[in-house]
Amino acid sequence: MKLAKKERLKRDYEHVVKLTQQLVRIPSVYRPEDPNSNEQKVASFVAGYLENLGIETYVEEVEPGRPNVIGVIDSGKPGKTLLFEGHTDVVTEGDHASWKYDPFGAQIVNGRMYGRGTNDTKGNLACMITAVQSLLEDQEEFTGKMILCIPVDEEGMMIGIKHFIKKGWADDVDGAIICEPEENQICIAQRGALRIRITVKGKQAHGAISWSGINPNWRMAKIITALEQLEIEEQKIHGEHEFLKGPSITPTVLKAPITGDAQINVIPESCMTTLDIRTVPNQDHNELLTKIQNTFTELKEQDENFEASLDVIEDRPPTETDIKSPVVQAVHASVKEVLGKGPVYNGVPGATDGTFLHLHGVPIVTIGAGDRNIPHQVNEYVELNELGETTEIYRKAALNFLRGISKNV
């Protein structure tokens, strides 16, 4: 027997708040130096929770102590497949003394829950699980299937979602909702991320007789100056995206020498910098890499002692989903109904696991509870009322997508 809407919303709200607290109270910061600091415990809890709901549950170890959890809810009727995605890992909490409340206490104060992961993204993970739980408890009918993708390492190199895709789980997915803190704005675009390491070789020498060495720092300075100009050129070519602003090329780490100790009177034998390049839709990463290599060629023509190399650390292409895509329209209708107003569209300034799902051909939309500026900060929090709203948005979006929007709008 279905509950009246008011009673159902109260039930779901209580479920999502409790589940968020349970998730936050299981620390899941990945620390390579500590074999007990990973996603294992929270993944085991989530797997048990899904199994208790009667959901077909799979646990796949990506690396030791780092398992993905996958839940499958199959209607047994032919139809579309909807994916919900929310990761289990969180970033470091930093110095506990900087927090007003225990970072893993999930304490509730004045309508907010505080703790690492409340916002990014255990609160939204709880919302997606509670939304499905609500559909099952109310025995809502739908066609097709839902897949809950709960991977590790979104905050790192995204090995969890890569493993999920490699194992074929995303092959038949028709649309995906990426559960991240976006103030329940509908995000249909993401900036790409291209992480690069540039190394310049020189010749070590005494600073007093600089002519006897080759200073890699001067060569690196020329590279960085040229890249600043390249950034300006790329911004002119691609302009400002409606939701993402323009592309950027940002040197982040400078190190000389690369190994060994630095000394003020010694010309280092090498120099290294890393670039955090952010791109917009229609900006081709391979073309950008070619332009950087061409910069090296031009500098080599001017200086026979110039020797530089480039390594790609990570390549995450930008994404953009057509606003007319069924998954976007399903979420649009849901947000409009739940919030009682026209949805706000936006983009994600960073990358999410959705990057690789989109690359695999899956239309994605990113939406969830939480202030967009709060992730990774001390005193991270989420508004409890947003958890309730987001649970209902996910619930209705699932029915919209699997039943067909016309039956629910």
PyMOL commands that set and color helices and strands:
alter all, ss='L'
color gray80, all
select helices_A, chain A and resi 5-24+40-52+96-98+122-137+159-166+207-212+216-238+285-302+326-339+354-359+384-403+405-407
alter helices_A, ss='H'
color red, helices_A
select strands_A, chain A and resi 56-63+66-74+81-85+107-109+112-114+145-150+175-179+186-190+192-201+205-206+248-255+266-267+270-279+308-316+319-320+345-348+364-367+381-383
alter strands_A, ss='S'
color yellow, strands_A
deselect
rebuild
show_as cartoon
